[in-house]
């Protein structure tokens, strides 16, 4: 294999990994929001992604046109947002309070057990409702590509999948809109205040419980949009969340785009790099070290 062929293979893998990583990054934003505001380790996050996939599939069945899969993915977000708000109000709120935001061991263990139980309920409920057969959202764009090139004297070309490109663009726009929401809106300021100092936020008149409920719903809804975008590229079934929740947690540390690149090698490599980051830089690649006194 000559250098030109090696370069083409490398560029092809790089482009594919960046496009996939953008969608992974969107899912990681939802998980980061829940943990950042509530300090809750949500084992059910992958199953909310699964709900987003199935919601997008059912919405897609009532839409038409080549853009339908992507509209369905966006509409899946509000559907799962409502489910997340209800789950928080009925279940999560019972084991989260001001003590748990400081990661006290008593509340933290209850959160772990509860979110794991919610994950099992969603998985088995999805199995009963949707069945076990893998499905996907059909779109001709997933099998079409744009050619970049030819380059290097007509010897090198890179093909960019159209479906993945549109999904990555939607993911980036969604992340940008969410960043603006956090930075500019009153809701975003209340979420940041509840995350930074919930006691002080209460004294300032902020309803911290409501902020937590909205954070949980938004985190689930954002991850569902990412799941809906993946549904047009990869087949899925009710147990797919178990696979992706670990990837999402690793992605929070590595960064969504970074984990997309690593996954092009092998899924096992994700956890090798993840452990390396934990050992060498426990605050994460883009985090800051904090000294506790």
N, C-alpha and C positions, 0 to 999 in steps of 0.2 A: 504494500500500500504506500503510495507516494505522499509527499508533503501536502499536495493540493487536496487529496482525498481526506487526509487527516484533518486539515483545516476546515473542510466542508462539514465533516462529521462533528467537529467541535462546535462550529457556529450553529449547526442545526440543533444540537443538544442544548446549547446556551439559550437560543431563542425559545425553544419549547419550555425550558425550565423557568425562564423569566415570565412567560405568559402564565404558566401554571402557578408559579410563586405569587403572582399578583392576586389570584383568587384565594390562595392559601392565606395571604396577608389579610385579606378582608375577613376571613373566618377568625383569624387570630385577633383582630381588632375587637370582635364581639366578646371573645373570651377575656381579653385584657380589660375591657370595660367592666365586666362583672367582678373580676378579681380586684381591679384597681379601686373601684368604688365601694364594694361590699366586703372584700377580703374573703370571698367564698371560692373554694376550689370546686368547680362545677364539673362533676364526672358525667353529667347528662348533656353537656354541650354538644357532643357529637351526635346525640340523638335528636336534639333540636335541629341540627343540620339535616339529619335524615327526614324529619318532618317537613323541612323546607323543600327537600327534593321531591317528596310525594305531593306537597301542596303545589309546587310548580308543575308537576306532571298532570295533576287534575285541572289546574287552571289552563294549561296548554291545550287540553282536550276541548276547551270551549273557545279557543282563539284560532286565528288563521293567519297565514303569511309566514315568510321566512324569519321575521323578527319576533314571532310569537314566543319562542323559548326564552328569550331575554326579558320580554315583558312579563312572562309568567314567573321568572326568577325574582324580578323586582316586586311583583305582587305577593309572592310567597312571604316576603319580609313582614308586612303588616299582619298577615294571618298568624305567623308564629310569634310575633310580638304580643298579640292578644293572649295566645296560649301561655307565653312566658309570664305575663302580668298575672294571669289567673293562678299559675303554679306558684308564683312568689306569694301571692296573697293568701292562698290556702295552705301552703306547706313551708316554703322557704322562710317566710317571715316568722314562723314559730320557733325557729332555731337561730335566728340572727337578731342581734340587738347591739347596743353600744359596746358591750364587753367583747362580742365576737369580732368587731372591727379591729380590735387590738390583738386578734389571734390568740385569745385565751384558749387553753387546751380543752376545757369542758365544752364550749360552744363549737369549737373547730371539729371535734370528733363527731358531734351530732350532725354538722353540715356534711361531712364526708359520707356518713352513713345514709343521710337523707338523699343527697344527690345521686349516690350509687343506686339507691332504691328507685328513684325516679327514672334513672337510665334503664333499669331492668323492666320497669312498667312500660316505658315507651317502646322498648325493643319488642317485648312480647305482645303488647297491644298492636304495634305495627305489623307483627307477624300474623296476628289474628285477622286484622282488617285488610292488609295489603297483600298478604301471601308471601311466600318465600322465593318466588321466581325473580331473578334479576330483571330490572326494567331500565329504560333510559328514555330521554326525550329526543325523538328523531328530528334531525335538522340537516339539510344538505350542506350547510356551511361547515359542519364538523368533518366532512370528507373533501372539502375544497381548500385550496391554498393559493396564496400569492407568491410569485417567484421574485426573489431579490437577486438580481444578476441578469445575465451571466457576468462574472468578474474574473480577474486573473487570466485575461486572454481567452474568455469564453470557456474556461475549464472549471469554474466554481460557481455554484448557484445555491441559494438558501431558500427553502420553502417555508412560508409562514402560514399556519393553519388559520383560516378565516374565522371559524367558530371560536377558537381559543383567543384570538386577537380581540374580537368583540367582547368576549367575557372578561378579559383582562382590562379593557378600557372601561367597562361598566364598573368593575371592582375598584379601579383607581378613582373614578368619579365619585363612587359611593363613599370611599374613604375620605376624599377631599371634602365632600358635603358634611360628613360626620365631624371632621376636624373643625370646620367652620361653625357647626352647631355647638360644639364644646367651647369654642373660643369667643363667639359673638352673642349667643343667645342667653336669655335668662335661665333656661333649663340647663344649658351647659355649665353656667356658673354655679348653679345649685348642685349639680353633680360633682363638680370639682371641690366645692366647699364640703360636701358630705364625705368625700374621699379624704381630704386633707385633715379635717378636724370636725368630726360629727357633733361633738359637744358644743363647740363654738358655733357651728352652723345652726343648732337648735336655738341658741341664745339670740342669733340673728334673725330668727323667725322662719327658718327653712324647715320644711317638713322632711326630715331625714328618711323616715320610713317610705314616704312617697318617692323620694329620690332613689332609694334602693330598689323600689318596685319598678320604676321606669328604667333604671340601669339594667336590671335583670331582663326586662322585656326587650329593651333595645339591643342588649348583647345577644339574646336568642334570635331576634329578628335579623340582625346584621349577619350572623353566622348562617341563618337560613337563606339569605340572598346568595351567599357564597355557595351553599349547597345547591341551590337552584341553578347557578351557573355551571357547576360541575356536572349536573344531571344531564346536560346536553353533550357531555364529552365522555363520561364514564358510566357504566351500568351500576345500579345500586339495588340494595335490598334492606330490610329492616335492621340488620345487624351491622351495617356499614359504619355507624357512628362509633362503634368500639375501635375500629381501625383509625379513624380520623381524630378522635379525641386526643390520642397520644401524639399524633402528628401536630395537632394544634398547640398542645402544651410545649412541645419542642420548638415549634415555630415562634411562640411568644418569646423564648430565649434567643433563638437564632435570627429571628426576623423572617417574615413570610417569604420574601424573595429569595433569601438565603436558603431556606429549607427546600424551596422548589428546585434550586440548583443541586443541592445535596441529594435529593430524591432521584434525580436523573441517574445517579450512580447505582444506588440500591436503597430500599427502605432501611436495611440494617445500618447503613452509613449514617442515617439521621440520628440514631441513638448513640453511635460512636462519637459523632461530633457534639451531640447534646451533652454527653458525659464529660467530654473534654472541656466544653464551655463551663459546666458546673464546677469542675475542678480548678480551672485556670482563671475564670472570670465569672464568679457566681452572681454578680449583679446583671449579667447579660451583656451581649455585644454592644448595645447602645444605651445601657443603663448607667447610673452613677452609684458609686459606693457611698454608703451612709454609715457614719459611726454612731453607735448607740451608747449613751452614757448611763 
